[in-house]
Each structure stands twice: as C-alpha cells, then as structure tokens.
Amino acid sequence: DPNYIIDELLANQAEAIALRCLSYWYLIRSFHDVPYVTEPSIDDEGGHMKFYVPQSSFETILDSLISDLEGIKKYAVNKFSSDEATTCRITKSTICAMLADMYLWRGAPGDWDKCIAVCEEVNALKLADYEKIRSKEGKNCTLKLYNGYPLICDAPEDIPGNSYNEIFGTGNSFESLFEFPYNNDVKNPFVGDYYQNNQSTNVGRIKAFEKIGSEFSSVKGNSVFEQAQDVRYYQNVYDRGSQSYAITKYAYDDLTLSFSSGSLEYSGASFRNQVQANWIIYRYTEVLLFEAEAYIMKAKQIAPAGEDSLTQVAALKEYKDKAFNLIDAVNARSINSDNFNITPNTLTQLISYSNSTTVNELESLLFKERRRELMFEGKRWYDLVRMARRDGNQERLLSFVEKKYDSATLSAVKIKLKNPYAMYFPMAKDEVRNSQGVLKQNPAYKDDEKIEQAH
C-alpha cells in the first residue's frame, strides 16, 4: 500500500513491541523467571517441543525489555487524533513511563540519570499540552501548575472532587499516560467483583484496611492518610460502618465533596456500572514520583560529606530539594484548605523538611506518597518488592506486611517471606507438571508441592 509510509510502519511496530514489553514486565515482577519469546511461531517445523520454552532469568528479560524500549521510543507518536486514542494506545509518554519504572528496578550504573531523563521528556510533553489547553480554554481550564508541573486541579470551582472525576470517572484524562478501555461490549468485571459497587454493606470481595486513615491519627505511621484535608482518602474509601471500609476508587462514577469543620465530607457520589471502568496502567503523577525516587537514589550514592566536600554538600541538597519538590507537587494537588486553596508545602506538616532531613527520611516520605496517590491501582506490592530487591533483604518489606496480619498468622508469613522467592507467585502446578520438565517451580513453593503430592 503506497499510503502506508515508513513512519507509520515504525510507529505501529513501536506499539506492538511496547505491548509485548508491558506484558513481560508484569510477568517478571509477578513470577520472577518466565519463558521469554520474541519470535513468532509461523509453522510447526521442529515439532511440538519447540513450544516448551524454558525460563529466562528476571535480569536477562529486564535488560532485553529496556533495550527494546530504548530502540523504539523515537518512533512512537506523541499524540493521536483523540484523547481516547492518546490514552488507550501506546505513545512516547507511555514508553518513557515504562522505561522510568524499569530503570528504578534495575538500578545499574547510570540508570538513575536515565530515569530522570525519560521523566523529563514526559514533563516537556505535558507542559506543551498544558500551554495549548490553557490558551484554548482560558478561565475554564481545569489544569494548574503545582511546583511547575501541570496537574488537574481538584477544586476548580470551589467544589472538591474534580481530579477524581476527570481521572477515574470520565477517564482518558490529561494525566493518563496509558489505560485499558472498557465498555458494555468489552467488560471489566474486576472492579464490580472486588471493589464496592453500590451503597450496600455486603458487596465487594475485598475491603480496605481499617486503619487506612479514618481517624487521621497524629501518630505518624499508623494511618496512610494523615490529613483530614486529603481528598484521596474520600476518593479511595467508603465507611460502611462497624469498622468496615469499602474500596471506592474506580467504583465511583462521580464524586462531590464539601468542607466542614476543617475536614472534607461527602456531598454526593454515584456508583458506575463497574464493567465500564477503564483501568489505568500509568499516569503522570506516577512519573513525577519515579523522578523523585531517582533523585533520592542519586542522593544515596553520595558519601557522608566532610568539611572539604562542598561539592558533595551542594549536590546532596540539590537532589533532595528536587525530590521533595516533585513529591510535594503530587501531594499539594490533593490537599484542600477550608477556602479551597492548595496549602503550600503541605508535606512540611508531615515531616520537617530542611537540610537536616536525611535521605532515608525522604525515601520514606516518597513511598508514603506513592501509597496515598496510587492506592488500589495494583502498585503497592511491586513497590515493596522493588524496595526489598534494592535492600538485598526483606526486612523493610516485612515491617509493612506484618501490619496486615494477626499474631496467629504473622509468624508463618514471616518465615515464608524470609525466602526472597516468596515475594513472587508460584507457577501454576499443572503448567509445571505438563511442561516435560522444562518449567521449574518457584523455589519458595517446591516444598508445598511435595507435601501436597504426598497426601
């Protein structure tokens, strides 16, 4: 077809390769070592055994995914002709977000700088879009700069809840970098099955952690949400009474909040037909937090500075300030005061940020903010695994996991998670048994299978 030009071909290939990379990215983070195939099977030459593919290592696959994405990034399109196509197909911003995520997991020399570079590419694209939208919409523009980063304002007309409605209600928002679209023809039953789907007290297979922040405890570390002015608490959780909290992210079709006595409260909310809820894979605020994490890791590389290390002192301050500025931008969008103005430097209420703030304290602040911002979006466990891999042990991971279990169950969980492979899922038993000895079970689960077979 003479109308099918080379640029279109390369852009289509970039989409296909990125989707393959995304699939393997979920697989290796979930299962660690998996069979890795990059060539199509177009005939039966070689017999059926060619379909029995042994596992490749996590590290080998990750290196290959990064290499593939680096090679195709320049061919991906910046935007498609509609908002829906731009957010539901692979763009350059999607690939940059994937690369930023992978660089943070790999952590090889130079990866922190590479992560920052691809995040800055997304920032530049978003700022350009923001300027065009602001010029077109004028006073009606619902976007606002937070520490220089364009995000959806939560209360553009003094009515909190707008950021949720645009991102998770309507969908295909300015902040979405890639989401899976659903409708009545292609349904997403997950939200309706597992999250709250109406005002009833007996729906949703899983519920929110009871101490998620309902009391906004002043004792840091007990609650996820520590401020009554944080709109994300009300967007994520619905108090069903009797210390039972439903998950409402994605479940609300729209949400309206009001301010009363120093805290937010529900004014109105409607539950959607959940089978139509789009599922977001990457959005812009996560890219800001990716970049913050990279700056924190660069700061961690700086040795304790002596009196003659002025260059180190300056670099350490620069990295910490940049990381805090990014974290604070994400947080500030979601904090409303009683006059609906965003409180400047809101996070200083949670941690006294200054030159004396340690890098470890800043890292803790980052992961708290990721937990608040990305709650119930399928990110938290992968965050903890990335943390444990970087630490070289599961101690910090266990300190978070133990809050979820009672004392009777906790000891068994701790013993299990001492094995680093227990951070990943087991292979399906039937797949292992039927693989002609090619697939190897996750070592953390081999004893479980032996016990089961013995009985």
Buried (B, 14 or more C-beta within 10 A) or exposed (E): EEEEEEEEEBBBEBBEBBEBBBEBBEBBBBBBBBBBEEEEEEEEEEEEEEEBBEBBEBEEBBBBBBEBBBEBBEBBBEBBEEBBBBBBBBBBBBBBBBBBBBBBBBBEEEBBEBBBBBBBBBBEBBBEBBEEBBEEEEEEBBBBEBBEBBBBBBBBEEBBBBBBBBBBBEBBBBBBBBBEBBEEEEBBEBBBBBBBBBEEEEBBEEBBBEBBBBEBEEEEEEBBBBBBBBBBBBBBBBBBEEEBBBBBBBBBBBBBBEBEEEBBEEBEBEBBEBBBBBBBBBBBBBBBBBBBBBBBBBBBEBEEBEEEBEEBBEBBEEBBBBBBBBBBBBBBBBBBEEEBEBBEEBBEEBBEBEEEBEBEBBBBBBBBBBBBBBBBBEBBBBBBBBBBBBEEEBEBBBEBBBEEEEEEEBEEBBEEBEEBBBBBBBBEBEEBBEBEEBBEBBBBBBEBBEEEEEE
